[in-house]
Amino acid sequence: MIGQRTDDSVTKLHLSRGIQCLASVKGIGKVDPDFFFQLSGIFVNGYRSFHRRIIGQLIRRCLDILIQRHKRDNIDGKDKFFIYFADNGSGIGVLEGDSPTGPWRDPIGKQLISRNTPNCGGSEVPWLFDPAVFVDDDGQGYLYFGGIGEAEDREHPKCIRVGKDMISLDGEPKTIENVSYLFEDSGINKFNGKYYYSYCTNWDGAKKRPTTNGLGVANIAYMVSDSPMGPWSEAKVVLKNPTSYFTGLPSNDKNNNHHCMLQRGDKIYMFYHSQKLAADLGITQGYRTTGVDLVTMDENGDLTSSMTNEGVSQVGSFSPYDVVEAETFAWSDGTSTIVGPEKNDGRNNRVLSSIDKGDYVGLEGVDFGSDGAKSVMMSIAGATNDAAEGTISVYIDKIASNKKVGEITVNANKDYQYFKTKLTKTVTGKHKVFFKFSVKGILVDTWMFSKEEEPQEP
């Protein structure tokens, strides 16, 4: 899962099941939309255009934006970033880095929360995972964790303060009271001065709960408090199970539900997953695809959201005249990524890989402006010691012969080099952009358009 802005100083990214990245970042919540429009540009058109592999690329792009564009706070005079992760379902670990893309190090050499932590034994928290991290306006950090599955005779998830160094605990875990029929998937937000704890409801409890209870099976529920550690209000549902919105999905008991909410300006976004794309493609292995829709808050602070094919609208544009990482895309067929050459700033880098003839990638909302682009270039290397020869076709709006605006001839070896071509016409305005490969065995690092007929290498 991806994305939660907790306040102006800390941004939280749900990276995957039970993993969150906490970056001490200033400026994420400002008017500048650079961070979030990258998300919405990739998610635009929802499931119909969303490739199941893109989640890794999206995470990587988000982290790139964080390190490149925003001022970061200091801990002991240094910029610090943290990942909190589930350690085999029986503990919570923490990693520390000087960059949101790593490299990462283990700062304490053990679990931050283990079965030896007070109130965290197997009889109290059977599933010791799914951490949610939050830093309040006063700088105090909190960690929420745990799941109870179908067990009704065990205590609920926990909350604990974390130390100012973000790698230690302050006190003992406290039980989150009044959590009805929790399964897993803790989330925490602060909206309009109120604290919202959210989670996924379970299955077994539905058989025993009163018929008047509206929490349902595998829905996303939430509770509200005036304090980050409670007490909490009675739970309500903000997002129902994917089977409530999409047809053709596996039975309800195979549609687990995970989420993350992100506030951006005056809008709240709900990130979630479902098997919608896999079902549409006839894939039955249980692949989950991430989507995003808006959350509505009424005058009483109650939240509602839904899952749609369309998703959210794009709120910004990509500049084709900047260096664009090739693994940034909204559509993809057949491609993957691997570790690429190190950048000059020392950050980790990935490149587009596993490319075969007929594969393609595409991006939404690329704004060429009124002057327009006259050429394009791509940084490419061969994936093996053998030379890789072929072409890459460039399309705008869709992959069709009358939308082709250029063709890059490639003769790649093991060293990265720029391959360039003049466009068949000047491209102006905002478009979708597609690169279709008629070459195999190459790695693509970046691409960039130019207003000149002969592009200058960056």
Secondary structure as a PSIPRED ss2 file (coil, helix, strand):
# PSIPRED VFORMAT (PSIPRED V4.0)

   1 M C   1.000  0.000  0.000
   2 I C   1.000  0.000  0.000
   3 G C   1.000  0.000  0.000
   4 Q E   0.000  0.000  1.000
   5 R E   0.000  0.000  1.000
   6 T C   1.000  0.000  0.000
   7 D C   1.000  0.000  0.000
   8 D C   1.000  0.000  0.000
   9 S C   1.000  0.000  0.000
  10 V E   0.000  0.000  1.000
  11 T E   0.000  0.000  1.000
  12 K E   0.000  0.000  1.000
  13 L E   0.000  0.000  1.000
  14 H E   0.000  0.000  1.000
  15 L E   0.000  0.000  1.000
  16 S E   0.000  0.000  1.000
  17 R C   1.000  0.000  0.000
  18 G C   1.000  0.000  0.000
  19 I E   0.000  0.000  1.000
  20 Q E   0.000  0.000  1.000
  21 C E   0.000  0.000  1.000
  22 L E   0.000  0.000  1.000
  23 A E   0.000  0.000  1.000
  24 S E   0.000  0.000  1.000
  25 V E   0.000  0.000  1.000
  26 K C   1.000  0.000  0.000
  27 G C   1.000  0.000  0.000
  28 I C   1.000  0.000  0.000
  29 G C   1.000  0.000  0.000
  30 K C   1.000  0.000  0.000
  31 V C   1.000  0.000  0.000
  32 D C   1.000  0.000  0.000
  33 P C   1.000  0.000  0.000
  34 D H   0.000  1.000  0.000
  35 F H   0.000  1.000  0.000
  36 F H   0.000  1.000  0.000
  37 F H   0.000  1.000  0.000
  38 Q H   0.000  1.000  0.000
  39 L H   0.000  1.000  0.000
  40 S H   0.000  1.000  0.000
  41 G H   0.000  1.000  0.000
  42 I H   0.000  1.000  0.000
  43 F H   0.000  1.000  0.000
  44 V C   1.000  0.000  0.000
  45 N C   1.000  0.000  0.000
  46 G H   0.000  1.000  0.000
  47 Y H   0.000  1.000  0.000
  48 R H   0.000  1.000  0.000
  49 S H   0.000  1.000  0.000
  50 F C   1.000  0.000  0.000
  51 H C   1.000  0.000  0.000
  52 R C   1.000  0.000  0.000
  53 R C   1.000  0.000  0.000
  54 I H   0.000  1.000  0.000
  55 I H   0.000  1.000  0.000
  56 G H   0.000  1.000  0.000
  57 Q H   0.000  1.000  0.000
  58 L H   0.000  1.000  0.000
  59 I H   0.000  1.000  0.000
  60 R H   0.000  1.000  0.000
  61 R H   0.000  1.000  0.000
  62 C H   0.000  1.000  0.000
  63 L H   0.000  1.000  0.000
  64 D H   0.000  1.000  0.000
  65 I H   0.000  1.000  0.000
  66 L H   0.000  1.000  0.000
  67 I H   0.000  1.000  0.000
  68 Q H   0.000  1.000  0.000
  69 R H   0.000  1.000  0.000
  70 H C   1.000  0.000  0.000
  71 K C   1.000  0.000  0.000
  72 R E   0.000  0.000  1.000
  73 D C   1.000  0.000  0.000
  74 N C   1.000  0.000  0.000
  75 I E   0.000  0.000  1.000
  76 D C   1.000  0.000  0.000
  77 G C   1.000  0.000  0.000
  78 K E   0.000  0.000  1.000
  79 D C   1.000  0.000  0.000
  80 K C   1.000  0.000  0.000
  81 F E   0.000  0.000  1.000
  82 F E   0.000  0.000  1.000
  83 I E   0.000  0.000  1.000
  84 Y E   0.000  0.000  1.000
  85 F E   0.000  0.000  1.000
  86 A E   0.000  0.000  1.000
  87 D C   1.000  0.000  0.000
  88 N C   1.000  0.000  0.000
  89 G C   1.000  0.000  0.000
  90 S E   0.000  0.000  1.000
  91 G C   1.000  0.000  0.000
  92 I E   0.000  0.000  1.000
  93 G E   0.000  0.000  1.000
  94 V E   0.000  0.000  1.000
  95 L E   0.000  0.000  1.000
  96 E E   0.000  0.000  1.000
  97 G E   0.000  0.000  1.000
  98 D C   1.000  0.000  0.000
  99 S C   1.000  0.000  0.000
 100 P C   1.000  0.000  0.000
 101 T C   1.000  0.000  0.000
 102 G C   1.000  0.000  0.000
 103 P C   1.000  0.000  0.000
 104 W E   0.000  0.000  1.000
 105 R E   0.000  0.000  1.000
 106 D C   1.000  0.000  0.000
 107 P C   1.000  0.000  0.000
 108 I C   1.000  0.000  0.000
 109 G C   1.000  0.000  0.000
 110 K C   1.000  0.000  0.000
 111 Q C   1.000  0.000  0.000
 112 L C   1.000  0.000  0.000
 113 I E   0.000  0.000  1.000
 114 S C   1.000  0.000  0.000
 115 R C   1.000  0.000  0.000
 116 N C   1.000  0.000  0.000
 117 T C   1.000  0.000  0.000
 118 P C   1.000  0.000  0.000
 119 N C   1.000  0.000  0.000
 120 C C   1.000  0.000  0.000
 121 G C   1.000  0.000  0.000
 122 G C   1.000  0.000  0.000
 123 S C   1.000  0.000  0.000
 124 E C   1.000  0.000  0.000
 125 V C   1.000  0.000  0.000
 126 P C   1.000  0.000  0.000
 127 W E   0.000  0.000  1.000
 128 L E   0.000  0.000  1.000
 129 F C   1.000  0.000  0.000
 130 D C   1.000  0.000  0.000
 131 P C   1.000  0.000  0.000
 132 A E   0.000  0.000  1.000
 133 V E   0.000  0.000  1.000
 134 F E   0.000  0.000  1.000
 135 V E   0.000  0.000  1.000
 136 D C   1.000  0.000  0.000
 137 D C   1.000  0.000  0.000
 138 D C   1.000  0.000  0.000
 139 G C   1.000  0.000  0.000
 140 Q C   1.000  0.000  0.000
 141 G E   0.000  0.000  1.000
 142 Y E   0.000  0.000  1.000
 143 L E   0.000  0.000  1.000
 144 Y E   0.000  0.000  1.000
 145 F E   0.000  0.000  1.000
 146 G C   1.000  0.000  0.000
 147 G E   0.000  0.000  1.000
 148 I C   1.000  0.000  0.000
 149 G C   1.000  0.000  0.000
 150 E C   1.000  0.000  0.000
 151 A C   1.000  0.000  0.000
 152 E C   1.000  0.000  0.000
 153 D C   1.000  0.000  0.000
 154 R C   1.000  0.000  0.000
 155 E C   1.000  0.000  0.000
 156 H C   1.000  0.000  0.000
 157 P C   1.000  0.000  0.000
 158 K E   0.000  0.000  1.000
 159 C E   0.000  0.000  1.000
 160 I E   0.000  0.000  1.000
 161 R E   0.000  0.000  1.000
 162 V E   0.000  0.000  1.000
 163 G C   1.000  0.000  0.000
 164 K C   1.000  0.000  0.000
 165 D C   1.000  0.000  0.000
 166 M C   1.000  0.000  0.000
 167 I C   1.000  0.000  0.000
 168 S C   1.000  0.000  0.000
 169 L E   0.000  0.000  1.000
 170 D E   0.000  0.000  1.000
 171 G E   0.000  0.000  1.000
 172 E E   0.000  0.000  1.000
 173 P E   0.000  0.000  1.000
 174 K E   0.000  0.000  1.000
 175 T E   0.000  0.000  1.000
 176 I C   1.000  0.000  0.000
 177 E C   1.000  0.000  0.000
 178 N C   1.000  0.000  0.000
 179 V C   1.000  0.000  0.000
 180 S C   1.000  0.000  0.000
 181 Y C   1.000  0.000  0.000
 182 L E   0.000  0.000  1.000
 183 F E   0.000  0.000  1.000
 184 E E   0.000  0.000  1.000
 185 D E   0.000  0.000  1.000
 186 S E   0.000  0.000  1.000
 187 G E   0.000  0.000  1.000
 188 I E   0.000  0.000  1.000
 189 N E   0.000  0.000  1.000
 190 K E   0.000  0.000  1.000
 191 F E   0.000  0.000  1.000
 192 N C   1.000  0.000  0.000
 193 G C   1.000  0.000  0.000
 194 K E   0.000  0.000  1.000
 195 Y E   0.000  0.000  1.000
 196 Y E   0.000  0.000  1.000
 197 Y E   0.000  0.000  1.000
 198 S E   0.000  0.000  1.000
 199 Y E   0.000  0.000  1.000
 200 C E   0.000  0.000  1.000
 201 T E   0.000  0.000  1.000
 202 N C   1.000  0.000  0.000
 203 W C   1.000  0.000  0.000
 204 D H   0.000  1.000  0.000
 205 G H   0.000  1.000  0.000
 206 A H   0.000  1.000  0.000
 207 K H   0.000  1.000  0.000
 208 K H   0.000  1.000  0.000
 209 R C   1.000  0.000  0.000
 210 P C   1.000  0.000  0.000
 211 T C   1.000  0.000  0.000
 212 T C   1.000  0.000  0.000
 213 N C   1.000  0.000  0.000
 214 G C   1.000  0.000  0.000
 215 L C   1.000  0.000  0.000
 216 G C   1.000  0.000  0.000
 217 V C   1.000  0.000  0.000
 218 A C   1.000  0.000  0.000
 219 N C   1.000  0.000  0.000
 220 I E   0.000  0.000  1.000
 221 A E   0.000  0.000  1.000
 222 Y E   0.000  0.000  1.000
 223 M E   0.000  0.000  1.000
 224 V E   0.000  0.000  1.000
 225 S E   0.000  0.000  1.000
 226 D C   1.000  0.000  0.000
 227 S C   1.000  0.000  0.000
 228 P C   1.000  0.000  0.000
 229 M C   1.000  0.000  0.000
 230 G C   1.000  0.000  0.000
 231 P C   1.000  0.000  0.000
 232 W C   1.000  0.000  0.000
 233 S C   1.000  0.000  0.000
 234 E C   1.000  0.000  0.000
 235 A C   1.000  0.000  0.000
 236 K E   0.000  0.000  1.000
 237 V E   0.000  0.000  1.000
 238 V E   0.000  0.000  1.000
 239 L E   0.000  0.000  1.000
 240 K C   1.000  0.000  0.000
 241 N C   1.000  0.000  0.000
 242 P H   0.000  1.000  0.000
 243 T H   0.000  1.000  0.000
 244 S H   0.000  1.000  0.000
 245 Y C   1.000  0.000  0.000
 246 F C   1.000  0.000  0.000
 247 T C   1.000  0.000  0.000
 248 G C   1.000  0.000  0.000
 249 L C   1.000  0.000  0.000
 250 P C   1.000  0.000  0.000
 251 S C   1.000  0.000  0.000
 252 N H   0.000  1.000  0.000
 253 D H   0.000  1.000  0.000
 254 K H   0.000  1.000  0.000
 255 N C   1.000  0.000  0.000
 256 N C   1.000  0.000  0.000
 257 N C   1.000  0.000  0.000
 258 H C   1.000  0.000  0.000
 259 H E   0.000  0.000  1.000
 260 C E   0.000  0.000  1.000
 261 M E   0.000  0.000  1.000
 262 L E   0.000  0.000  1.000
 263 Q E   0.000  0.000  1.000
 264 R E   0.000  0.000  1.000
 265 G C   1.000  0.000  0.000
 266 D C   1.000  0.000  0.000
 267 K E   0.000  0.000  1.000
 268 I E   0.000  0.000  1.000
 269 Y E   0.000  0.000  1.000
 270 M E   0.000  0.000  1.000
 271 F E   0.000  0.000  1.000
 272 Y E   0.000  0.000  1.000
 273 H E   0.000  0.000  1.000
 274 S E   0.000  0.000  1.000
 275 Q C   1.000  0.000  0.000
 276 K H   0.000  1.000  0.000
 277 L H   0.000  1.000  0.000
 278 A H   0.000  1.000  0.000
 279 A H   0.000  1.000  0.000
 280 D H   0.000  1.000  0.000
 281 L C   1.000  0.000  0.000
 282 G C   1.000  0.000  0.000
 283 I C   1.000  0.000  0.000
 284 T C   1.000  0.000  0.000
 285 Q C   1.000  0.000  0.000
 286 G C   1.000  0.000  0.000
 287 Y C   1.000  0.000  0.000
 288 R C   1.000  0.000  0.000
 289 T E   0.000  0.000  1.000
 290 T E   0.000  0.000  1.000
 291 G E   0.000  0.000  1.000
 292 V E   0.000  0.000  1.000
 293 D E   0.000  0.000  1.000
 294 L E   0.000  0.000  1.000
 295 V E   0.000  0.000  1.000
 296 T E   0.000  0.000  1.000
 297 M E   0.000  0.000  1.000
 298 D C   1.000  0.000  0.000
 299 E C   1.000  0.000  0.000
 300 N C   1.000  0.000  0.000
 301 G C   1.000  0.000  0.000
 302 D C   1.000  0.000  0.000
 303 L E   0.000  0.000  1.000
 304 T E   0.000  0.000  1.000
 305 S E   0.000  0.000  1.000
 306 S C   1.000  0.000  0.000
 307 M C   1.000  0.000  0.000
 308 T C   1.000  0.000  0.000
 309 N C   1.000  0.000  0.000
 310 E C   1.000  0.000  0.000
 311 G C   1.000  0.000  0.000
 312 V C   1.000  0.000  0.000
 313 S C   1.000  0.000  0.000
 314 Q C   1.000  0.000  0.000
 315 V C   1.000  0.000  0.000
 316 G C   1.000  0.000  0.000
 317 S C   1.000  0.000  0.000
 318 F E   0.000  0.000  1.000
 319 S C   1.000  0.000  0.000
 320 P C   1.000  0.000  0.000
 321 Y C   1.000  0.000  0.000
 322 D C   1.000  0.000  0.000
 323 V C   1.000  0.000  0.000
 324 V E   0.000  0.000  1.000
 325 E E   0.000  0.000  1.000
 326 A C   1.000  0.000  0.000
 327 E C   1.000  0.000  0.000
 328 T C   1.000  0.000  0.000
 329 F C   1.000  0.000  0.000
 330 A C   1.000  0.000  0.000
 331 W E   0.000  0.000  1.000
 332 S E   0.000  0.000  1.000
 333 D E   0.000  0.000  1.000
 334 G C   1.000  0.000  0.000
 335 T C   1.000  0.000  0.000
 336 S E   0.000  0.000  1.000
 337 T E   0.000  0.000  1.000
 338 I E   0.000  0.000  1.000
 339 V E   0.000  0.000  1.000
 340 G C   1.000  0.000  0.000
 341 P C   1.000  0.000  0.000
 342 E C   1.000  0.000  0.000
 343 K C   1.000  0.000  0.000
 344 N C   1.000  0.000  0.000
 345 D C   1.000  0.000  0.000
 346 G C   1.000  0.000  0.000
 347 R C   1.000  0.000  0.000
 348 N C   1.000  0.000  0.000
 349 N C   1.000  0.000  0.000
 350 R E   0.000  0.000  1.000
 351 V E   0.000  0.000  1.000
 352 L E   0.000  0.000  1.000
 353 S E   0.000  0.000  1.000
 354 S C   1.000  0.000  0.000
 355 I C   1.000  0.000  0.000
 356 D C   1.000  0.000  0.000
 357 K C   1.000  0.000  0.000
 358 G C   1.000  0.000  0.000
 359 D C   1.000  0.000  0.000
 360 Y E   0.000  0.000  1.000
 361 V E   0.000  0.000  1.000
 362 G E   0.000  0.000  1.000
 363 L E   0.000  0.000  1.000
 364 E E   0.000  0.000  1.000
 365 G E   0.000  0.000  1.000
 366 V E   0.000  0.000  1.000
 367 D E   0.000  0.000  1.000
 368 F C   1.000  0.000  0.000
 369 G C   1.000  0.000  0.000
 370 S C   1.000  0.000  0.000
 371 D C   1.000  0.000  0.000
 372 G C   1.000  0.000  0.000
 373 A E   0.000  0.000  1.000
 374 K E   0.000  0.000  1.000
 375 S E   0.000  0.000  1.000
 376 V E   0.000  0.000  1.000
 377 M E   0.000  0.000  1.000
 378 M E   0.000  0.000  1.000
 379 S E   0.000  0.000  1.000
 380 I E   0.000  0.000  1.000
 381 A E   0.000  0.000  1.000
 382 G E   0.000  0.000  1.000
 383 A C   1.000  0.000  0.000
 384 T C   1.000  0.000  0.000
 385 N C   1.000  0.000  0.000
 386 D C   1.000  0.000  0.000
 387 A C   1.000  0.000  0.000
 388 A E   0.000  0.000  1.000
 389 E E   0.000  0.000  1.000
 390 G E   0.000  0.000  1.000
 391 T E   0.000  0.000  1.000
 392 I E   0.000  0.000  1.000
 393 S E   0.000  0.000  1.000
 394 V E   0.000  0.000  1.000
 395 Y E   0.000  0.000  1.000
 396 I E   0.000  0.000  1.000
 397 D C   1.000  0.000  0.000
 398 K C   1.000  0.000  0.000
 399 I C   1.000  0.000  0.000
 400 A C   1.000  0.000  0.000
 401 S H   0.000  1.000  0.000
 402 N H   0.000  1.000  0.000
 403 K H   0.000  1.000  0.000
 404 K E   0.000  0.000  1.000
 405 V E   0.000  0.000  1.000
 406 G E   0.000  0.000  1.000
 407 E E   0.000  0.000  1.000
 408 I E   0.000  0.000  1.000
 409 T E   0.000  0.000  1.000
 410 V E   0.000  0.000  1.000
 411 N E   0.000  0.000  1.000
 412 A E   0.000  0.000  1.000
 413 N C   1.000  0.000  0.000
 414 K C   1.000  0.000  0.000
 415 D C   1.000  0.000  0.000
 416 Y C   1.000  0.000  0.000
 417 Q E   0.000  0.000  1.000
 418 Y E   0.000  0.000  1.000
 419 F E   0.000  0.000  1.000
 420 K E   0.000  0.000  1.000
 421 T E   0.000  0.000  1.000
 422 K E   0.000  0.000  1.000
 423 L E   0.000  0.000  1.000
 424 T E   0.000  0.000  1.000
 425 K E   0.000  0.000  1.000
 426 T E   0.000  0.000  1.000
 427 V E   0.000  0.000  1.000
 428 T C   1.000  0.000  0.000
 429 G C   1.000  0.000  0.000
 430 K E   0.000  0.000  1.000
 431 H E   0.000  0.000  1.000
 432 K E   0.000  0.000  1.000
 433 V E   0.000  0.000  1.000
 434 F E   0.000  0.000  1.000
 435 F E   0.000  0.000  1.000
 436 K E   0.000  0.000  1.000
 437 F E   0.000  0.000  1.000
 438 S E   0.000  0.000  1.000
 439 V C   1.000  0.000  0.000
 440 K C   1.000  0.000  0.000
 441 G C   1.000  0.000  0.000
 442 I E   0.000  0.000  1.000
 443 L E   0.000  0.000  1.000
 444 V E   0.000  0.000  1.000
 445 D E   0.000  0.000  1.000
 446 T E   0.000  0.000  1.000
 447 W E   0.000  0.000  1.000
 448 M E   0.000  0.000  1.000
 449 F E   0.000  0.000  1.000
 450 S E   0.000  0.000  1.000
 451 K C   1.000  0.000  0.000
 452 E C   1.000  0.000  0.000
 453 E C   1.000  0.000  0.000
 454 E C   1.000  0.000  0.000
 455 P C   1.000  0.000  0.000
 456 Q C   1.000  0.000  0.000
 457 E C   1.000  0.000  0.000
 458 P C   1.000  0.000  0.000
